[in-house]
Amino acid sequence: MTLQETYKMVISAEIRAQKLYEALAKSFGKPETKAVFTELVVLEKNHETKVREIYAELFPGEDLTVRVEEPIELQGLNLGDPKAVLDFAIQREDLAAMIYLSLADQTHSFEIKKLLNKFAAEEENHKIVLQTEIDRLQGTLEWFDPSELNGLMED
């Protein structure tokens, strides 16, 4: 795969991520969960725009036609199981982070390398957001340090 093809693949993946999060925003009933997915759509659109700008800088005048196929990896995914869907989204964010790190290793431009590494870190943050939603769904989310309760609980 050429570097140009890799960038096109990344743009395609960002568009698929946007579509996934748009669908999840519609399907999850809780407003706070919908808001999380809506925010992720915005973040993924930002990545797409920036990667398109990098492509234009690296390959001036080159065609940037991107095919966005329906993600075959959704086949067999139980879309009615919120945890399974969130786990799937976490896996996709992990893959995106690895791809950005790989692209950063392949570029010679310090600015582009810096931006791609930033995107990888942002994808890692997206994973944390998604894991927080899993914790919220499972009722295991704690917004405090349990050790703060030491001495306040009766034996």
C-alpha positions in Angstrom: 0.0 0.0 0.0 1.4 3.4 -1.0 1.5 6.3 1.4 -1.2 8.0 -0.7 -3.5 4.9 -0.4 -2.8 4.9 3.4 -4.0 8.5 3.8 -7.1 7.7 1.7 -7.8 4.7 3.9 -7.5 6.9 7.0 -9.9 9.4 5.6 -12.3 6.7 4.7 -12.0 5.2 8.3 -12.7 8.7 9.8 -15.9 9.0 7.6 -17.0 5.5 8.7 -16.4 6.4 12.3 -18.5 9.5 11.9 -21.3 7.4 10.4 -21.0 4.9 13.3 -21.2 7.6 15.9 -24.1 9.3 14.2 -26.0 6.0 14.2 -25.1 5.4 17.8 -26.2 8.9 18.8 -29.6 8.0 17.3 -29.9 4.6 18.8 -28.9 5.2 22.4 -31.8 6.6 24.4 -30.1 8.4 27.1 -29.4 12.1 26.3 -26.0 12.1 28.0 -24.9 9.1 25.9 -26.3 10.7 22.7 -24.3 13.8 23.6 -21.1 11.8 23.9 -21.6 10.2 20.4 -22.5 13.6 18.9 -19.3 15.1 20.2 -17.3 12.1 18.8 -18.8 12.8 15.4 -17.5 16.4 15.6 -14.0 15.1 16.6 -13.8 12.6 13.8 -14.9 15.2 11.3 -12.1 17.4 12.5 -9.6 14.5 12.0 -11.0 14.0 8.5 -10.5 17.7 7.6 -7.0 17.8 9.0 -5.9 14.6 7.2 -7.3 16.0 4.0 -5.2 19.1 4.5 -2.1 16.9 5.2 -2.8 14.9 2.0 -3.1 18.1 -0.1 0.2 19.3 1.4 2.1 16.1 0.8 0.6 15.3 -2.6 -0.3 18.7 -4.2 -2.6 18.4 -7.2 -3.2 14.7 -6.6 -6.8 13.3 -6.8 -8.3 12.7 -3.4 -11.3 10.5 -4.3 -12.2 8.4 -1.3 -14.5 5.4 -1.4 -16.4 4.8 1.8 -17.7 1.3 2.0 -20.1 0.1 4.6 -18.0 -1.4 7.4 -18.2 -5.1 7.0 -16.9 -5.5 10.5 -20.4 -4.5 11.7 -21.8 -7.8 10.3 -22.5 -10.0 13.2 -22.4 -7.2 15.8 -25.4 -7.2 18.0 -26.5 -3.5 17.6 -29.0 -4.1 20.4 -26.3 -4.8 22.9 -24.9 -1.4 24.0 -21.8 -2.9 25.6 -20.9 -4.9 22.5 -21.3 -1.8 20.4 -19.2 0.3 22.7 -16.5 -2.4 22.8 -16.5 -2.5 19.0 -16.1 1.3 19.0 -13.2 1.1 21.4 -11.5 -1.5 19.1 -12.0 0.9 16.1 -10.4 3.8 18.1 -7.5 1.6 19.1 -6.9 0.7 15.4 -7.1 4.4 14.4 -4.5 5.3 17.0 -2.2 2.6 15.7 -2.6 3.8 12.1 -1.9 7.4 13.1 1.2 6.3 14.9 2.3 4.3 11.9 1.8 7.3 9.6 3.7 9.5 11.9 6.6 7.1 11.7 6.6 7.3 7.9 6.6 11.1 7.6 9.6 13.3 7.5 7.7 16.6 8.2 8.0 17.5 11.9 4.7 19.4 11.9 2.8 16.6 10.2 4.4 14.0 12.5 3.4 16.1 15.5 -0.2 16.4 14.2 -0.5 12.6 13.5 0.8 11.8 17.0 -1.7 14.3 18.4 -4.5 12.4 16.5 -3.3 9.1 17.9 -3.5 10.6 21.5 -7.0 11.9 20.7 -8.1 8.5 19.6 -6.8 7.1 22.9 -8.9 9.7 24.6 -11.9 8.6 22.6 -11.4 5.1 24.0 -11.5 6.5 27.5 -14.8 8.3 26.7 -16.3 5.1 25.4 -15.1 3.1 28.4 -16.7 5.7 30.6 -20.0 5.0 28.8 -19.6 1.3 29.4 -19.0 2.0 33.1 -22.0 4.3 33.2 -24.2 1.6 31.6 -23.0 -1.1 34.0 -23.4 1.2 37.0 -19.7 0.8 37.9 -18.8 4.4 37.3 -17.4 6.1 40.4 -16.8 9.9 40.4 -14.9 9.8 43.6 -12.0 8.0 45.2 -13.4 5.4 47.6 -10.5 6.0 50.0 -11.9 9.4 50.6 -14.6 7.7 52.6 -12.1 6.1 55.1 -13.2 6.9 58.7 -16.7 7.9 57.5 -18.1 4.4 57.3 -19.2 2.4 60.3 -17.7 -0.9 60.9 
